[in-house]
Amino acid sequence: MPKTQKTIYISICCLLLLGSVWAKSVSAAEVRDRAEVWRDIDAYMNRSMEVNHIEGASLAITDNEGVFYTKGYGTYAGGQNITGDTPFPIASLSKSFTALAVLQLADKGQIDLDAAYTSYFTELSPRDPRVYDMTVRHLLNQTSGLTDKTNPDMTRAPQFQSLHEASLLLNEVQLAHNPGTTYSYHNPNYVLLANLVESVSGERFSDYLDHHVFKPLGMNHTYSVDTTQQINENEAVPQGHYLILGRSVSSSEPLWFVDGPAGIVSTAEDMSRWMLAQYRSRLLSPAMMKQYHTAGAIGPYGMGWNANQDESGGRTISHSGIFWTYKSEERVYLDEQLGITVIFNTGLNAFVNYSAFIDGITDMMRGEKVETSFLNGRNMETIMVVLILATLLWGVYAYIRIRRRNKRLTIVKLILLSVGKLIPVLILLSLPQWMTFIGGGRVLPWFGIWTTLSSPMIWLVVWSIVSIAHLACYFYVYVRNTNPIH
């Protein structure tokens, strides 16, 4: 071999060797970086769950390469570890699945999104003629005109027993708004859509999801139920909880018909496959997929998703799921190809910011530092305990002062005192109306109000008792000083 060729050969071999070493070092660095991100996420999840008194959770993260991380946190049923394969109710995240089923049938020409819903059910004879103007798209966009006030959902007694029975509500209901004019989040919209899928496909709704969504995506541990009772009876599902004064209390989920809007039970592993499908279109045509991820004509709610843009201008789709003893959050960054789902076995609580879990993990995935907020469950519950104790101490002190009062009370002063002392009682009794106003028209059962606001309600009860005791004492002083005993 000539000397020049030999030199070139040796140089090439050295370069290849150096390249191999460099590639291995880069690969090792990537593994270290990923493992480091996992450790940071675990520390963040454990820390956030602890300060919010959350017993168990399941996490799924996907990126542009595939499944980035799935993990379970906490234990259940006698010490079993929660894993990425532990089933959890996802509540209203189910709506995006129901919407997909409708759009699949629309893709096949079997459903017209802008056709009247009643055109698929000629046996219906609504009393309100506006029901005939309600389209499939209106139901998807939550602009049907149905609301919790005109058509009870969580407060309905008895609850529906089937999708067909639920569809008959259209014969009697009075719409709150003309279809297509006002957004109002209402679960029965998606009950009606599930009934439409069942009627058009000829398959039971849960079977349709299994055959056309779950199985094709490899979501082999995901299924749909009719009522929350089926969740309560499944020992594989971790027990749900609600929070009271910083303590996690296990409880069964109240009976609720959830087929369509909130009936899916899934795992972190399966939800990762679901999120990947959002930016790797497999179940819809590109044109229909675009509609699926687009906001509605009124506000961001589109078809089973809230469609928005993040701070950088990228498209996002998201939804939360609310049960009184379970909670879920999901957000998919379509342009960034990042998806995050977190499911909890603790329900809605005024002091727990569940969406902050998504925000924190998003920041970590982007390499940003994350701090736990001061406004967490532990600190807020501590404030409530201090407030309750302070109310009791103030109540005892004020009671003693009133009993010792020698100054005569006028009837006008007594009336004014009565009005002031009844304020906490009036607030407590009007909580359903306040919650409906804050919740955008949702009408909540008392159990849901209790689990969401248990600590504030305890404070209001204590304040009410103290106020009534003070009022009784004022009446005693008034009578004593008005009719003195000689």
N, C-alpha and C positions, 0 to 999 in steps of 0.2 A: 504494500500500500504506500503510495507516494506520501512524503512528509506533510504536504499541504492538506491532502485528503484526511490523513491521520489526525491532524490538528483540528480540522473541521469536525470530524467524527467525535473526537474527545470533547470538543466544545458543546456539540449538540447533546451528548450524553449528560454532561454536567448541567446543562440548561434544563433537560428533562428531569433530572434528579432534583434540582432546585425547585422546579415547578411542582413536582410531586410533593416535596416537603412543604412548600408554601400552601398547596391545596389542602394538605392534611391539617396544617396549622389553622387555616381559615375555617375548615370544617369543624375542628375542635372548638374554635372560638364561637362559631354559630351555635354549637351544642351547649357551650357554657352560657352563652347569652340567653338561649331559650330556657335552659334550666334555671337561670337566675330570674327571668321573668316569671316563671312558674312559682318560684319561692316567694317572690314579691307579691304575686296574686294570692297565694295561700295565706301569707301573713296579713294581707289586707282583708281578705274574706273573714279569717278567724277573728281579727281585731274588730271589724265592723259588726260581725254577728254578736260578739261578746258585749259591745257597748250598746247594742240594740236588743239584747235579751232574746236573740233568735236561736231556736234549738237546732234546726237543721236546714240545709240548703243544697242545691245542686246547680252546677255551673257548666255552661258550654260556650266555647269560643272557637270561631272559625276565621280563617284569613284567606288570602288569595292562593295559598298552597293546599288548603284543605282544612281538616280538623286540627286546630292548634292545641286545644286543651279541653278536657272534660274531667270533672272532679266532683265528689260529694263531700259534704262537711257535716259533722255531727253524728249522732247515733239515734236509734229508735228501737222500739219493741224489745226491751230487755238488753240493750247494749249493742245491737247490730249496727255496723258502720254504714252510713249513707254513702253510696258510690255513684258513679256516672250511669249505672244501670238501674238505680232505684227509681221506681215510678212515683210521679207526683202529678196531682191535678194541675193543669195549666190555666184553668178558668177561661177568661175571655180571650186569651191567645187563640182559642179554638175558632174564633170568628174568621181569622185569615184562612183557615182550612176550609170552612164552610163556603167562603167567598170563592176559593179556588175551585171547589166542586161545581159551583154554579157556572164559573167561567169555562171550565172544561166542557160542560154541556153546551154552552154558548159557542165555543170553538167548533163544536160538531154541528152547529145549526139547530140544535134541539131546543134552545132557549134564546129568546130575543130579549136583550137587556132592557130595551125601551118599550116592550109590550106590557100591557096591564097585567098585574098579577092575577086578577080574577079571570083573565082569558084562559088560564090553565086550569081553572076550577069553575066550570060553568054551573055547578050545583050551588055555588054561593049566591046569596041574595042580600047584599048589605042594605041596611036601613039608611046609612049615610051615603048619598050618591057620590061623594068625593072619593070613596074607596075605589070606585071604578077607574079613577085617574091615577091610582097608585101603581107605579111600575116596578119591575125587578130592580132596576138601577136605584130607585128611591129607597128600597129596602136595604140594598148594599151600602148606600151612602148615609143611612140613618136619617133620611129626610122624608119618611113615609107619611108623617103627620100623626103617627102613634106616639104617645108618651106614657110614662108611668102614672101620671095623674088620671088620664082618661082610660088607661088600660093597665091595671095593677100587674106587676111582675113578681117581685120578691114578696110582696104582701098579699098575693092572691091565696085564697083558701077556699076549697082545697086546690092544690097545684094540679096542673095538667097531667094527664096520664099517657098521652100520645101526641105525635105531631098532627095527626088528623084532627083530633079534638081541639088543638090549639088554633088550627086554621079557621075553625068555625067562629072564633071570636070576631072575625070581620063582619059577620052578619049583624052583630049587636053593637059594636063599638062606635063611638062618636069621635071622629078625629079632632085633635087639638089644633091642627093647622092644615092648610091645603097642601097636598103632596108636592114635594119639590121646592118648598118655600122656606122651610126652617129646619135647622139641624137639631135633633134631639136623640141622644144616645138611648137606645131602648132594646133590651135583649130580645123580646118577641119578634123584632124584625128578622132576626137570624133564625128563630124558630120557624117562621114562615118560609124562609129560604131553604132550610133543611127539608121541610115538607115538600117544597117544589122539586128539590133534587130527588127525593124519594119517589115522587109521583112521575116525573119525567123519565128517570132512569129505570124504573121498575124494580129497583133494589132498595132494601132497607137502608136508611141513611148511614148507619154505622158500618154496614157491609160495603156500601159504595166507597166510603173513605178508606176502608181496609184494602179493597181491590184496586182502586184507582189512584190512591195517594200514598198510604202508608207502605204497602208492599213494594210499589215501584221505586220508592225512595230508600228502601231498606230499613224502614222504621218498624222493625219487627216486634218491638216491645210497647208499641203505642196502640191505644184503642179508644173507643168513644162509648160513653154511658148515657143513659136517659136521665137519671136523677142522681143527686148527691148521696142518696142512701147506698147506691152501689159502690161509691167511694168509701163510705164509712165501713161497709162490710168486708172490704178487701184488706186482709191483714198484711199484704205486701206493701201497701201504701202507708208511709209514716203518718202517725197520728197528727192531726192539725192542732194548732194552739192559738190563743189570743193572749194579750198582755194586760196585766193589771198591777199598778203600782210597782213596776219593775220586776214582776214575776211572770213567768210563762206558764199559762194554764192550759192543759190539754182539754180538748173538747171535740165532740162530733160536729160535723157541718150540718146546719139545719136543712130540712128537706126542701129541695128546689128542683124544678124541672129544667134541665140544662142542655137538652139535646139540640145541638145546632150552635147556640151562642157560647157555651162554656163547658161542654161535656167531655173534652179530651183529657186522657191521662197519658203522660209520656215520660221519657227519661232524658238526661242531659245528652247521652250518646245519640239518641234519635233526634233531638232538637238540633244538634249540630248538622245532621243530614238535611233537616228542613231548611236551616239557614243557608247552607251551601246551594240549595236548589233555587234560592232567590236571585243569585247572580250566576247560576249555571242553568239557564232555562231548560227544563226537560219535560215539564208537564203541560205547558201552554205554548201556543204559537207566539213568536216575537211580538206581534201586534197586540195580542190579548195580554201578554205579560206586561207590556207597557201600560195598558189600561189598569191592570191589577195593581201596579205600583204608583198610580197617579192619584192626586188629591181629588176630592169631589168638587162639584160646582159651588158648594157652600162650605167653606172651611177646609181644613186639612184631611178630614176623614174621607177616605176613598172607599176601597172595597176590602174591608176587614183589616185595614192598616191606617195609621196616621202617616201621611206622606208629607215630608218636610225637607228642608235643607239644613246641613250643619253650618258651623261658623265659617268653614272654608268654602262653602257653596256646594258641597257634595250632596247627592240625594240620599235621604234616609227614609226607612219605613220602620215603624215601631208600633207596639201595642203593650198594654199592661193587662194583667188578669187579677181579678179581685174575688176571693171568697172571704168569709169571715174568719176562717182558720187556715187559709192558704193564700199565697200571693206569688205573682210571677211578673217578670219584666223581660221584654225582648226588644232589641234594636239592631237593625242591619244597615250598615253603611254601604249602599249599592256601588258607588263609584270607587270607594276605597277597598271594597270587598273584605269587609270586617263585620262579623256578626257576634252578638253576645246575648245569651239567655241566662237568667238566674231565676230559679224557682225555690220558694221557701215554704216550710210547713208552719208558718206563722202568718196570721191574716192582717188585713188592713188595720193600721193604727195611726192616729193623728201625729204621733211623735217619731215615727220611723219613716225616713225618706228612702224608700226602696229604689227609686230611680238613681239615687246617688251611687249605688253599687255599680250600675252600668257606667255612670260617668267616671268613676274611679278606675275601673278596669280599662275603659277606653283610653284614659290618660296614660295608664301604664303600658298599654300596647303601643302607644305612640312615643314611649320613652320619657314621659313626664313624671314628675314626682307628685305623690298624692298624700294628702294629710286627712286624718279623720276629723270631721266637722264637730265643733263644740255642741251644735244643736243635734245631739243624738238622743236615743231613747233613754239611756242611763241618766244623763244630765237633766233632761226634761222631767223624767219621773221623780228624780231627787227634788227638783223644784216643786213638783206637785205635792210630794210628801211634806216638805217644809211648809207649803201653803196650807195644807190641811191641818197640820199641827198648830200653825199660827192662828188659823180660824177658830180652832177649839179653845186655845188659850185666851184669845180675844173674847170669845163667847163667854167663858167663865168669868173673866174680869168685868166685862160689861154687865153681865147678869147681877153680879154683886153690887155694882154701882147703881143699877136701876132699883134694886131692892132697897137700897139705903136712901133713895130719893125722897126728899120731904116736900119739894116744890110741887105745887098743885099743877096738874095737867089740864089744859083746855080740850074740849072735844075736837076743835080744829087741829090742834097739835097731835092729838091721838090718831086722827084720820090720816094726817100726813105721815106719821110714823108707820102706820099700818101699810100704806102704799109702798114706802121704802123697804120695809121688812119683807114684803111679799115678792120683791124683785127676783131673788134666786129661785123661788118656787115657780114663778112665771117663766123664767129662762129654762128651767128643767123641763117643764111641761111643753114648751114650744120647741124643744130640740128637733123633733121630726121636721118641722117647717124650716128651721134654720139649716138643717142638713140637706133638705131638698133644694133650698136656694143655693147653698154652696156647691152642691153636687150637680148643678145644671139640670134640675128637674127630676133627678132620681129620687124615688120614694123608698126609704129604707125601713125595714122592720126594726122593732125595738132591740132585738138581739144584735142586729148589725150596728145600731147606734151604740149599744153597750160595749161591744168588742172594739169599736173604733175609738170611743171616747171614755173608756172605763174609768181612768183616773180623774179626768175633769168631772165626770158624773158623780164620783164619790165626793169630790170637793163640793159640788153643787148641793148634794144631799146633806152634807155636814153643815154647809152654810145655811141651807133651808131650815134644818132642825134648830140651829142656833138662833136664826132670825125669828122663828115661830116661838121659841122659848122666851126670847126677849119681848116679843109682842104680847105674849100671855102675861109676862111680868109687868109690862106697861099698863095693861088693863087692870091688873091687881092693884097697882099703885094708884091708878085713876079712881077706882072704886074706893080704896082705902082713904084717900085724901078728900074725896067728894063726900063721903059719908063717914066722917070720923066717929069713933066710939067714945062716948062720954062716960 
